């Protein structure tokens, strides 16, 4: 178990803060300003996303879904995904295994 790391810039208008990590799992907070984007990308980790606040338009493998507070989704390993923040907010993401590139 680890303490939270400091928040760092991710994409424009987005900050990332590792909340907890273990070799098999990582919990990360992403804070978005309205209009900020999580640019399309993919990675070998399974990702779950929980919307703590705000509204987001997600694209996963070309399928779009809008989600808001209390909603969640799972992004399979290697699936191309990204999002547009429609209303400023925070996402809580879990990755398995841990995203070593975030440390």
N, C-alpha and C positions, 0 to 999 in steps of 0.2 A: 504494500500500500504506500502511496506517495501523497504528499501535499500538493495542492494546485500549483501550477507553474504560472508565471506572469503572462498577462495577455500580450499577444504580438499581432502585428498586421498580417493579414492573409491576402485577400484581394482588396481592391479599392473599396472603401466603405465597410470593410469586414474585419473584425478582430477574432482571433482564435485563442482559447485558453484551455490547456490540458487540465482537467479536473482530477483525474486519477488514471494510473496506468499499471499494467501488469503485462508480462510477455504475451498473454493470451487475450487481453482485452484492454481497451482504452476508452475513457469517457472525456468528451471535449465539448466546450461551449463555443458556439459561433454567434457573435453579435453583428447584426446587419443594420445599416442605415437604409431608409426607404430608397429604392431604385438600385441598390447595390446588387451585384451578381456573384453567385458562386459559379465561376466559369466551368464549362463542360470539361469533364475529366473522367478518368476511370482508374481503379486501383484493384489489387488482388484481395482486398479486405471486404468482408461482408459489413455493411453499415446499416445501423438503425438510426432513424432521425425522429426526434420528438420536438414538436413546436411548443416551446414554453410561452412565447408571446409573439405577436406579429402575424403577418400573412405572407405566404410564399407560393410562387408558381414553380413547381418542380417539373423537370423533364427527365425521364428515365427511359433510356433506349428509344427515344422519340415519342413516348407517350407522356402527355402533360396532365398534371393534377394540381389543383390549388388546395392548400391546407392551411389551417389556422390553429389557434390555441387548443391544446389537448389532442390534436391529431398526430399521427405518426405513420411512418412507412419504413419498409425494409428495402435496401438497394443490394441486389446480389453482387457477388464478386465479379469484377471486370466489366460491369454494366456502365456504359457512358451515361453520366448524369450531371445536372447543374440546376441552378435555381435563380429566380428573380425575386427580390424582396419587394412586395407590394405595400407593406406597412412595417415600419421598423420593428425589429424583434430579435428573439434569441432562439436558436436551435440547440438542442442537446443531442449530440451524436455519440453512438457507441460503435467502436470498430473491433472486429476480431479477425485475425490477431491484431496486436497493437500496431499503430502507425509509427514506426521508428523514425520516419522522416519528420515527425512533429516534435521530437525530443531535442 
